Amino acid sequence: MFKLRDYQKTGINEAWVALKKNDDPVLFVSSVGSGKSVMIGSMMRELELKNKRALCLVNSSELVRNNSETFKRLGGNPSVFCASLNKKEFDTNIIFATPQSIIAAIKNNHPIKDIIFNIVVVDEAHSINYTAHDSQFMRILRHYKQEYQPMRLLGLTGTDFRGSGNDIVGDSCLFKSRVANITTSWLIENNFLARPVYGYPETQSFDFSSVRMKAGKFNTTELQAVVDKNKRLTWEILQEANQVMADRNGAFVFCSSKKHCDEALAALPQGSAYIITGDTPEKERHKILTMARNNEIKYLISVNCLMTGIDVPNFCTTIWLRPTESLVLYVQGIGRALRLHDSKKNALILDFAGNLTRHQDIDNLIINEALRPKENEKEEDYPIPCFTCGCNNSLMARRCRGIVDDKRCDHFFDWRECPNCRTKNDQCARMCRSCQAELIDPNAKLKRIKAETYTLTVTEARYSVVPMGTTLLPIINISYDCGAHRVFESYYTNTPKNKNILYAKFLRPHVDNASQFYMHLSNINKMRELIESHYIKTPHTLVCTLSDDGYYRIIKKVFD
């Protein structure tokens, strides 16, 4: 018999209060590893004892199996309605099912369509696309609500947002209120989850930056093309990972395609790994997961699955060989390794696909933890201090990685301002993080014309420093003589953004020991000393484009 933890009891009580208040849908927010199946089972057991009827929906057969077995261990008598499990039971008060099986039953006029449910419970409720009225979940919810208007809806999730961070609770959303709010951070701090550790791989990572989006997802063909272009990289990455895993239990390996899964399998020791995809038969899938739980295999390789509803608590590592456009999937994938186990000292995340950089602008507890400064980091790798919180950042930082009062520092080094609400957003953001206004024209790429480039040989360069008005803030001007052509550059220091542009585009390429000058960028005397010193290097070649008004714009500098 399970004994509920105090936070589980509190969350369940909050849910009952909200559900009894009115028939507005309620979202129960509870992180991975918090014991959602136990809390669902406990609530369903209360309903069963009161002779109430409930339908529990979840997308995967594995979760149907897990949730129904947990309910049974709590003393309940479940029915399972899931085609993948070859079960179509509906004769008890509590039914666990997949939406695919229920929607097919409603279409085929199965008796389950006429049952009056007091409540419908949806696990992994962030997957409900409530804006698509013809989606499976919405059609099911409408059907049973029409059958019984007082029906309640309870959703459970550990990620209460969709896509890259859009909230799913509010007046315009399906769920109107949020309860429990059992967060990953709280569970980690109170030793209910393993602490995530972010490894810094030595092997080169995949560069997926050129892969385009198709219908909001990365183009699968282009993902595989990147993998094919770097034939040995998967093998090299997994050789490093296998060394790291020498004293660790097991790892989830997330790949870009089925073909990539095969390549990953070939790179790992024979017999140590198995592949699970959406096409893996239910019996084989269950057998492989059982082997993983028993430490009979060390790697579970997958594509587009194993992100949710998989309980292999002894596995302590996630290895990312694929990018994910979805913060939900990234957080859930990481969450696979967070569950507690006697043999687990931490949860290691090895990201060879740039996901942390891709999602670093999102205010999420797991991402914040990844960006938090580490004690053993080299100071020279983080030369740019934040003017808001003082945390040091790398040259490529777009937003400060500092954590202030358990929230991400809101200082941006480079940003795109929302024209609607003027909130600062990451340069790559498509939607404003505050008002959700569109920031990037989806047709912008179609309007671009590739500019012609010019390669110019530098014969002489002149550097000067002048004050900006009465402020005495320095402006650095450069003039390059290139035969019959002259190219100009100017750098300002009146804002943090301009100072970082100066540092990145001028000091770093032109000065070997650039980091020692970063704190003096606003000092006109120091900048003059630098310009007059022997530290400045001059490029021998400039690659430029020509603007509409006849000026050359430098896109690359070539040094000796």
Secondary structure as GFF3:
##gff-version 3
##sequence-region A 1 560
A	DSSP	alpha_helix	6	21	.	.	.	ID=ss1
A	DSSP	beta_strand	26	30	.	.	.	ID=ss2
A	DSSP	alpha_helix	36	49	.	.	.	ID=ss3
A	DSSP	beta_strand	54	57	.	.	.	ID=ss4
A	DSSP	alpha_helix	61	73	.	.	.	ID=ss5
A	DSSP	beta_strand	78	82	.	.	.	ID=ss6
A	DSSP	three_ten_helix	83	85	.	.	.	ID=ss7
A	DSSP	beta_strand	87	88	.	.	.	ID=ss8
A	DSSP	beta_strand	94	97	.	.	.	ID=ss9
A	DSSP	alpha_helix	99	107	.	.	.	ID=ss10
A	DSSP	three_ten_helix	111	114	.	.	.	ID=ss11
A	DSSP	beta_strand	119	123	.	.	.	ID=ss12
A	DSSP	three_ten_helix	125	127	.	.	.	ID=ss13
A	DSSP	alpha_helix	136	147	.	.	.	ID=ss14
A	DSSP	beta_strand	152	157	.	.	.	ID=ss15
A	DSSP	beta_strand	161	162	.	.	.	ID=ss16
A	DSSP	beta_strand	166	167	.	.	.	ID=ss17
A	DSSP	beta_strand	177	182	.	.	.	ID=ss18
A	DSSP	alpha_helix	184	189	.	.	.	ID=ss19
A	DSSP	beta_strand	196	198	.	.	.	ID=ss20
A	DSSP	beta_strand	213	214	.	.	.	ID=ss21
A	DSSP	beta_strand	217	218	.	.	.	ID=ss22
A	DSSP	alpha_helix	220	229	.	.	.	ID=ss23
A	DSSP	alpha_helix	233	244	.	.	.	ID=ss24
A	DSSP	three_ten_helix	245	247	.	.	.	ID=ss25
A	DSSP	beta_strand	251	254	.	.	.	ID=ss26
A	DSSP	alpha_helix	258	267	.	.	.	ID=ss27
A	DSSP	beta_strand	273	276	.	.	.	ID=ss28
A	DSSP	alpha_helix	282	293	.	.	.	ID=ss29
A	DSSP	beta_strand	299	302	.	.	.	ID=ss30
A	DSSP	beta_strand	317	320	.	.	.	ID=ss31
A	DSSP	alpha_helix	327	335	.	.	.	ID=ss32
A	DSSP	beta_strand	347	351	.	.	.	ID=ss33
A	DSSP	alpha_helix	355	358	.	.	.	ID=ss34
A	DSSP	alpha_helix	365	371	.	.	.	ID=ss35
A	DSSP	three_ten_helix	379	381	.	.	.	ID=ss36
A	DSSP	beta_strand	384	385	.	.	.	ID=ss37
A	DSSP	beta_strand	392	393	.	.	.	ID=ss38
A	DSSP	beta_strand	403	404	.	.	.	ID=ss39
A	DSSP	beta_strand	407	408	.	.	.	ID=ss40
A	DSSP	beta_strand	416	417	.	.	.	ID=ss41
A	DSSP	beta_strand	424	425	.	.	.	ID=ss42
A	DSSP	alpha_helix	444	447	.	.	.	ID=ss43
A	DSSP	beta_strand	453	457	.	.	.	ID=ss44
A	DSSP	beta_strand	460	468	.	.	.	ID=ss45
A	DSSP	beta_strand	473	482	.	.	.	ID=ss46
A	DSSP	beta_strand	485	491	.	.	.	ID=ss47
A	DSSP	alpha_helix	496	502	.	.	.	ID=ss48
A	DSSP	pi_helix	503	507	.	.	.	ID=ss49
A	DSSP	alpha_helix	508	510	.	.	.	ID=ss50
A	DSSP	three_ten_helix	514	520	.	.	.	ID=ss51
A	DSSP	alpha_helix	524	532	.	.	.	ID=ss52
A	DSSP	beta_strand	541	546	.	.	.	ID=ss53
A	DSSP	beta_strand	552	558	.	.	.	ID=ss54
###
